């Protein structure tokens, strides 16, 4: 699931809207749609990722960004 948060966050950094489409995530995470849907559900339920039905885009939440930051610090140890 980390790779999805990283893909959304990296794609958002490349775009001023800070939101990421399904296709962009699939390409960046190197995964298929059915597999990603399972992970998206868990990430959204846990408040790490949000989905905007109007624009059909994903965004990493503040909680998700905190998780990525904590993981990055742990990975550096």
Secondary structure in CASP SS format (residue, H / E / C, confidence):
PFRMAT SS
TARGET T0000
AUTHOR 0000-0000-0000
METHOD secondary structure of the structure
MODEL  1
X C 1.00
X H 1.00
X H 1.00
X H 1.00
X H 1.00
X H 1.00
X H 1.00
X H 1.00
X H 1.00
X H 1.00
X H 1.00
X H 1.00
X H 1.00
X H 1.00
X C 1.00
X C 1.00
X C 1.00
X C 1.00
X C 1.00
X E 1.00
X E 1.00
X H 1.00
X H 1.00
X H 1.00
X H 1.00
X H 1.00
X H 1.00
X H 1.00
X H 1.00
X C 1.00
X C 1.00
X C 1.00
X H 1.00
X H 1.00
X H 1.00
X H 1.00
X H 1.00
X H 1.00
X H 1.00
X H 1.00
X H 1.00
X H 1.00
X H 1.00
X H 1.00
X H 1.00
X C 1.00
X C 1.00
X C 1.00
X E 1.00
X E 1.00
X E 1.00
X E 1.00
X C 1.00
X C 1.00
X C 1.00
X C 1.00
X E 1.00
X E 1.00
X E 1.00
X E 1.00
X C 1.00
X H 1.00
X H 1.00
X H 1.00
X H 1.00
X H 1.00
X H 1.00
X H 1.00
X H 1.00
X H 1.00
X H 1.00
X H 1.00
X H 1.00
X H 1.00
X H 1.00
X C 1.00
X C 1.00
END
